[in-house]
């Protein structure tokens, strides 16, 4: 569905497109979101596919390409990381990566916190001394690294361990990361006993310490199932048009992480859940063999085929009716509900801040959407306008924009700002998408220019305008202070600097006693008397 200027507003799929569009056009769907969308749609384009899976893939591709306003839009989350082990290497190491690629390597995750994952890796290296650095970097060293000296690396690069022995370590790490903790502990107990029987007590003690470290690590992880299959669980909580989705990561029966998404959504939950799965698993992330859902979307079969194609093996979308997985789903739903309430508490705190901003700046309305503008250029060329958006007290990075200046020659900041604001606000009028407050970086000149733009567009009473010129304020204040001191005969730049450094401000210089002024470094007594007389004599202001 496209708007008047050809912009894509919404992308969807349906087995019976005529019936679905008929519901919209006949007004059978009375939701405000749908009605608002229909008022903007001027053209509907259709593409026929052979299978539902092809339709799903095409829908996902078009959403990524056009980023339609009325489709679900998950913001990219840069904090997701995974662990990568490439078994094609002679001596594989562990890497922290942000993208899961189809390169034949093993991936474990996802993990929400890079910091927490690095701490986990530190413990892992203490138990399993794999190499820390890239193989090429390791081989350039003349001697083993410091990690080898403290027992956290087996130094395969310097022949301190055989390939077969190193593989045993790697396979144990893989089993551990895969959740087969009991298998790992059983093997390590056996190896410890074998070492003790042949009186290799040093090796037996090392294995004993490794076993203890693993058991302590496992104590910190919540066991939610005896099922060793990796599972993602999607919980959902909805109140009106606000939806909270919570994703729990279950690995080897243990809860290893969670992630929540807040979404504004007024369409049906079937489309919401299907869109979420497409966007989340369409990124370079780990796909588990089982995904537990609160209900089955109508496109479940196509979604399963699409996920299986991405993973390279079967993926099951499971809606549990009983048993441990139903308990997992209840836990995910509770997390979604708790996250929604926590977000509500944070929203109230942000609302209080917005109220204070309104009070301090004397605004007509609450600045729920603030847009901040600045102009930058390189040596008079490549001028660019920047817009930063704060929505409900939080940075809205998806709404940030850069504007290439099209009509201004050279480095005219005033004209460039005029063009940027004219383009943005004109479009805002057309789309009924205007800010509550505009903040510009500039002084009276920029402020007056933006006022002219708003007056021409009839927005001066609809949008609050704020100008901030920190550097200019400092220069003006400093200039006024300097000019006040420059009036005093015999007080040059160095003495003015000394006075300001000693007293802190011109006001304090005015209030200083003669004895205080005599203490200023580099200021003769006669000059101190002159300064005192200037502010306290008959001619003082």
C-alpha positions in Angstrom: 0.0 0.0 0.0 1.5 3.3 -1.1 0.8 7.0 -0.3 0.3 10.0 -2.6 4.1 10.5 -3.1 4.7 6.8 -3.8 6.0 6.1 -0.3 5.3 2.5 0.9 3.0 2.7 3.9 2.3 -1.0 4.6 3.4 -4.4 3.3 1.3 -7.5 4.0 0.4 -10.9 2.7 -2.8 -13.0 2.6 -4.0 -16.2 1.1 -7.3 -14.5 0.1 -6.2 -11.0 -0.8 -9.7 -10.0 -2.1 -11.3 -10.9 1.3 -8.7 -9.1 3.3 -8.8 -5.9 1.3 -12.6 -6.0 1.3 -12.7 -6.0 5.1 -10.6 -2.8 5.0 -12.5 -1.0 2.3 -15.9 -1.8 3.5 -15.0 -0.5 7.0 -15.5 -3.8 8.7 -12.3 -3.2 10.6 -13.1 -0.3 12.8 -9.7 0.1 14.5 -8.4 3.6 14.4 -5.0 2.6 13.2 -6.5 0.8 10.1 -8.9 3.7 9.3 -6.0 6.2 9.6 -3.9 4.0 7.2 -6.8 3.8 4.7 -7.1 7.6 4.5 -3.5 7.8 3.3 -3.4 4.9 0.8 -3.9 5.9 -2.8 -2.5 2.8 -4.5 -2.4 -1.0 -3.8 0.1 -3.2 -5.6 0.0 -7.0 -5.6 2.6 -9.7 -6.3 1.5 -13.3 -6.7 3.8 -16.0 -5.4 3.7 -19.8 -5.9 3.8 -20.7 -2.2 3.1 -19.2 1.2 6.8 -19.5 2.1 7.8 -17.4 -1.0 5.2 -14.8 0.1 6.7 -14.7 3.6 10.2 -14.2 2.2 9.1 -11.5 -0.2 7.2 -9.7 2.6 10.2 -9.8 4.8 12.5 -8.5 2.0 10.1 -5.6 1.1 9.8 -4.6 4.8 13.6 -4.4 5.1 13.9 -2.4 1.9 11.1 0.1 2.4 10.7 0.2 6.2 6.9 1.0 6.0 5.5 3.2 8.7 2.6 0.8 9.5 4.6 -2.4 9.7 6.2 -3.7 12.9 9.6 -2.3 13.2 12.2 -3.8 15.6 15.1 -1.5 16.2 18.4 -3.1 15.5 19.9 -4.2 18.8 23.7 -4.0 18.6 24.1 -5.7 22.0 23.3 -9.2 20.8 26.5 -11.3 20.6 27.3 -15.0 20.1 30.3 -17.3 20.6 31.9 -18.7 17.5 34.2 -21.8 17.2 35.5 -22.8 13.8 36.3 -26.5 13.9 38.0 -26.3 10.5 41.0 -24.7 12.2 43.8 -27.0 13.6 43.6 -25.2 17.0 40.2 -23.6 17.2 39.6 -20.6 19.5 36.5 -18.8 20.9 35.4 -15.6 19.2 32.8 -13.1 20.3 30.8 -12.1 17.2 27.8 -10.0 16.4 26.7 -11.8 13.2 25.9 -15.4 12.7 27.1 -16.4 9.2 26.7 -19.6 7.2 30.4 -20.4 7.2 30.4 -23.9 8.7 31.5 -22.7 12.2 29.6 -23.5 15.4 27.7 -20.6 17.0 26.4 -20.4 20.6 24.0 -17.8 22.0 22.6 -15.2 21.7 23.9 -13.3 24.7 22.4 -10.0 25.6 25.4 -8.4 27.4 28.9 -8.2 26.0 30.3 -7.4 29.5 28.6 -10.4 31.1 29.8 -12.7 28.3 33.4 -11.5 28.7 33.2 -12.3 32.4 31.9 -15.8 31.5 34.7 -16.3 29.1 37.2 -15.5 31.8 35.8 -18.3 33.9 35.7 -20.6 30.8 39.4 -19.9 30.1 40.3 -20.7 33.7 38.6 -24.1 33.3 39.5 -24.8 29.7 42.8 -23.2 28.6 42.1 -22.5 24.9 44.1 -19.9 23.0 43.0 -16.3 23.5 44.4 -14.5 20.4 44.3 -15.0 16.7 46.5 -17.8 15.4 48.6 -15.5 13.3 49.2 -13.2 16.2 50.1 -16.1 18.5 52.6 -17.5 16.0 54.5 -14.2 15.8 55.4 -14.3 19.4 58.8 -15.5 20.4 57.5 -17.2 23.5 54.1 -18.1 24.9 51.8 -15.2 26.1 51.1 -14.2 29.7 47.9 -16.3 29.7 50.1 -19.4 29.4 52.2 -18.3 32.4 49.0 -18.1 34.6 47.6 -21.3 33.3 44.8 -19.9 31.2 46.2 -20.9 27.8 47.7 -24.2 26.6 50.0 -22.4 24.1 49.4 -24.6 21.1 51.3 -22.0 19.0 54.5 -23.1 20.7 53.9 -26.8 20.8 53.0 -27.0 24.5 50.0 -29.3 23.7 49.3 -31.7 20.9 46.6 -31.3 18.3 44.7 -34.4 19.8 44.9 -33.1 23.3 43.7 -29.7 22.3 40.8 -31.2 20.4 39.7 -32.9 23.6 39.6 -29.5 25.3 37.7 -28.0 22.4 35.1 -30.8 22.4 34.6 -30.4 26.1 34.0 -26.7 25.7 31.5 -27.4 22.9 29.7 -29.9 25.1 29.6 -27.3 27.9 28.3 -24.5 25.7 25.7 -26.9 24.2 24.3 -27.5 27.7 25.6 -31.1 28.1 27.0 -30.2 31.5 26.4 -33.6 33.1 28.3 -35.3 30.3 31.2 -32.9 30.7 31.3 -33.5 34.5 31.1 -37.3 34.1 34.0 -37.3 31.7 36.1 -35.0 33.8 35.4 -37.1 37.0 36.6 -40.2 35.1 39.7 -38.4 33.9 40.5 -37.2 37.4 40.2 -40.7 38.8 42.4 -42.1 36.1 45.0 -39.5 36.8 44.9 -40.3 40.5 45.3 -44.1 39.9 48.5 -43.6 38.0 49.7 -41.2 40.7 49.6 -38.1 38.4 48.3 -36.0 41.3 49.1 -32.7 39.7 46.8 -33.5 36.7 44.2 -34.9 39.1 44.2 -31.7 41.2 43.9 -29.5 38.1 40.8 -31.5 36.9 39.4 -31.3 40.4 39.6 -27.5 40.3 38.0 -27.5 36.9 35.1 -29.6 38.1 34.6 -27.3 41.1 34.6 -24.2 38.9 32.0 -25.7 36.5 29.7 -26.6 39.4 30.0 -23.1 40.8 29.2 -21.6 37.4 26.1 -23.9 36.9 24.8 -22.9 40.4 24.3 -19.4 39.0 22.0 -20.5 36.1 18.3 -21.2 36.6 17.2 -24.7 35.5 13.8 -24.4 33.8 13.6 -27.8 32.1 15.3 -31.2 31.9 14.9 -31.0 28.1 18.4 -30.5 26.7 17.1 -29.0 23.4 17.9 -25.3 22.8 14.7 -23.3 22.9 13.6 -19.7 22.4 10.3 -18.8 24.3 8.2 -15.8 23.2 6.1 -14.2 25.9 3.5 -11.5 25.1 1.7 -8.9 27.2 -0.7 -6.4 25.7 -2.6 -3.4 27.0 -4.5 -1.4 24.4 -2.2 -0.4 21.6 1.0 -1.2 23.6 2.6 -4.6 23.4 5.5 -6.0 25.3 7.3 -9.1 23.8 9.8 -11.0 25.9 12.2 -13.6 24.4 13.7 -16.1 26.8 16.8 -18.0 25.7 16.9 -21.6 27.1 20.1 -23.5 26.4 20.5 -27.1 27.6 17.5 -26.6 29.9 19.0 -23.5 31.6 17.8 -20.0 31.2 20.9 -18.1 29.9 19.3 -14.7 29.0 16.2 -12.7 27.9 15.3 -9.7 25.8 12.2 -7.5 25.8 10.7 -5.4 23.0 8.2 -2.6 23.4 5.9 -2.2 20.4 3.1 0.1 19.6 0.6 -2.0 17.6 -3.1 -1.6 16.8 -3.5 -4.5 14.3 -4.2 -8.1 15.1 -1.8 -10.2 17.3 -1.5 -12.9 14.6 0.2 -10.4 12.3 2.2 -8.9 15.2 3.7 -12.3 16.2 4.5 -13.3 12.6 6.1 -10.0 11.9 8.2 -10.2 15.1 9.5 -13.7 14.2 10.3 -12.6 10.7 12.2 -9.5 11.8 14.0 -11.1 14.7 15.2 -14.3 13.0 15.7 -12.5 9.8 18.8 -10.9 11.4 22.1 -12.6 11.8 21.2 -14.4 15.0 21.2 -17.9 16.4 18.1 -19.9 15.4 17.2 -22.7 17.9 15.5 -26.0 16.8 12.4 -25.1 18.9 10.6 -21.8 19.3 7.8 -21.8 21.9 4.9 -19.4 21.1 1.7 -18.3 22.9 -0.4 -19.1 19.9 0.2 -20.3 16.3 0.2 -17.5 13.6 -1.8 -18.3 10.5 1.5 -18.4 8.6 3.1 -21.0 10.9 3.8 -23.5 8.2 5.5 -21.0 6.0 7.5 -19.6 9.0 8.7 -23.1 9.9 9.9 -23.7 6.3 11.6 -20.3 6.2 13.4 -20.9 9.6 14.5 -24.4 8.6 16.0 -23.0 5.4 17.9 -20.4 7.4 19.1 -22.9 10.0 19.8 -25.8 7.7 17.7 -28.2 9.6 14.1 -28.6 11.0 12.7 -25.9 13.2 9.5 -26.4 15.2 7.1 -23.7 16.2 5.4 -25.2 19.3 2.3 -23.9 21.2 2.4 -26.0 24.4 -0.8 -27.2 26.1 0.9 -28.9 29.1 4.2 -29.8 30.6 7.5 -28.0 31.2 7.2 -25.9 28.0 3.9 -24.5 29.2 5.7 -23.5 32.4 8.4 -21.8 30.2 5.7 -19.9 28.3 4.1 -18.7 31.6 7.5 -17.5 32.7 8.0 -15.6 29.5 4.6 -14.0 29.7 5.3 -13.0 33.3 8.6 -11.4 32.2 6.8 -9.6 29.5 4.2 -8.3 32.0 6.9 -7.3 34.5 8.9 -5.5 31.7 5.8 -3.6 30.7 5.3 -2.4 34.3 8.9 -1.5 34.7 8.7 0.5 31.4 5.6 2.2 32.8 7.6 3.3 35.9 10.4 4.6 33.7 7.8 6.4 31.6 6.4 8.1 34.7 9.9 9.3 35.6 10.6 10.6 32.1 7.2 12.3 32.2 8.2 14.2 35.4 11.4 15.3 33.6 9.4 16.5 30.6 7.1 18.5 33.0 10.2 20.1 34.5 11.5 21.0 31.0 8.2 22.5 30.2 8.2 24.6 33.4 11.8 25.8 33.1 11.5 26.8 29.4 8.0 28.1 29.6 6.6 25.9 26.9 3.0 25.9 25.8 2.8 22.1 25.7 4.6 19.0 27.0 7.6 18.2 24.7 6.8 14.6 24.0 8.6 14.8 20.7 11.6 17.1 20.6 13.6 17.6 17.4 17.1 19.1 17.6 18.7 20.6 14.5 22.3 21.6 13.6 24.2 22.4 10.4 27.7 21.1 9.7 30.0 21.4 6.7 33.6 20.8 5.6 35.4 23.9 4.4 32.3 25.4 3.0 31.3 22.3 1.0 29.2 19.1 1.7 26.8 21.0 3.9 24.6 18.7 5.9 21.7 19.3 8.3 21.2 16.9 11.2 18.0 16.1 13.1 18.1 14.3 16.4 14.8 13.2 17.9 13.8 12.7 21.6 10.5 10.8 22.0 8.9 10.6 25.4 12.2 11.5 27.0 14.4 8.9 25.2 16.6 9.1 22.1 14.6 7.8 19.1 17.5 6.8 16.9 15.3 5.3 14.2 13.9 8.8 13.6 17.3 10.5 13.3 17.8 12.1 9.8 20.5 13.8 7.7 19.5 16.4 5.1 21.6 17.1 2.1 21.5 20.8 1.4 20.2 21.3 -2.2 19.5 25.0 -2.7 22.3 26.8 -0.8 25.7 27.6 -2.2 28.7 27.8 0.1 28.6 27.7 3.9 25.5 29.8 4.7 24.2 28.2 7.9 21.1 30.5 8.1 19.9 29.5 4.6 20.8 25.9 5.2 18.8 25.8 8.4 15.9 27.5 6.6 15.9 24.8 3.9 16.1 21.9 6.4 13.2 23.2 8.6 11.1 24.1 5.6 11.5 20.5 4.2 10.9 18.8 7.5 7.9 20.8 8.7 6.2 20.9 5.3 6.3 17.1 5.2 5.2 17.0 8.8 2.1 19.0 7.9 1.3 16.6 5.0 1.7 13.5 7.2 0.3 15.0 10.4 3.6 14.2 12.1 4.8 17.4 13.7 7.1 17.8 16.8 6.0 19.4 20.0 9.3 21.3 20.3 12.1 22.4 18.0 15.6 23.0 19.4 18.2 24.7 17.3 21.8 25.4 17.9 22.2 29.1 17.3 21.6 32.6 18.6 19.1 35.3 17.8 19.7 35.2 14.0 18.9 31.5 13.7 16.0 31.9 16.1 14.5 34.7 14.0 15.0 32.7 10.8 13.2 29.6 12.1 10.4 31.8 13.4 9.9 33.1 9.8 9.7 29.5 8.5 7.1 28.6 11.1 5.1 31.7 10.5 5.0 31.0 6.7 3.8 27.5 7.4 1.3 28.6 10.1 3.0 26.6 12.8 4.3 29.3 15.2 1.5 28.7 17.7 1.6 24.9 17.2 5.2 24.2 17.9 7.4 25.5 20.7 10.7 26.9 19.6 13.9 26.9 21.7 17.3 28.2 20.7 20.5 27.4 22.6 23.8 29.0 21.9 26.2 27.8 24.6 29.4 28.9 22.9 27.9 32.3 22.0 26.6 32.8 25.5 30.1 32.1 26.9 31.7 34.5 24.4 29.1 37.2 25.1 29.5 36.9 28.9 33.3 36.7 28.6 33.2 39.8 26.3 31.1 41.8 28.7 33.4 40.9 31.5 36.5 41.8 29.6 34.9 45.1 28.5 34.1 46.0 32.1 37.7 45.4 33.1 39.1 47.1 30.0 37.7 50.4 31.3 40.2 50.4 34.1 43.4 52.3 33.2 46.6 50.3 33.7 44.9 46.9 33.7 46.1 45.0 30.7 45.3 41.4 29.5 47.6 39.6 31.9 46.4 41.6 34.9 42.8 41.0 33.9 43.5 37.3 33.6 45.1 37.3 37.0 42.2 39.1 38.6 39.6 36.7 37.2 41.7 33.7 38.1 42.1 34.9 41.7 38.5 36.2 42.3 36.6 33.9 40.0 34.3 36.5 38.4 33.9 40.3 37.8 31.1 40.4 40.4 33.5 39.0 43.0 36.2 41.5 41.9 33.6 44.3 42.5 32.9 42.9 46.0 36.6 42.3 46.9 38.2 44.4 49.6 41.5 46.3 48.9 43.4 43.7 51.0 41.9 40.9 48.8 43.0 42.7 45.6 46.5 43.1 47.0 46.8 39.3 47.2 46.4 38.9 43.4 49.6 37.5 42.0 51.4 40.0 39.7 49.2 42.9 40.6 51.1 45.9 42.1 49.6 47.7 45.1 49.0 50.8 43.0 47.1 48.7 40.4 45.1 47.0 43.2 44.1 50.5 44.5 43.1 51.5 40.9 40.8 48.5 40.6 39.3 49.1 44.0 38.7 52.8 43.3 37.1 52.0 39.9 34.4 49.8 41.5 34.0 51.7 44.8 34.9 55.3 44.0 32.5 58.1 43.2 32.3 57.1 39.5 31.5 53.5 40.3 28.2 52.2 38.7 
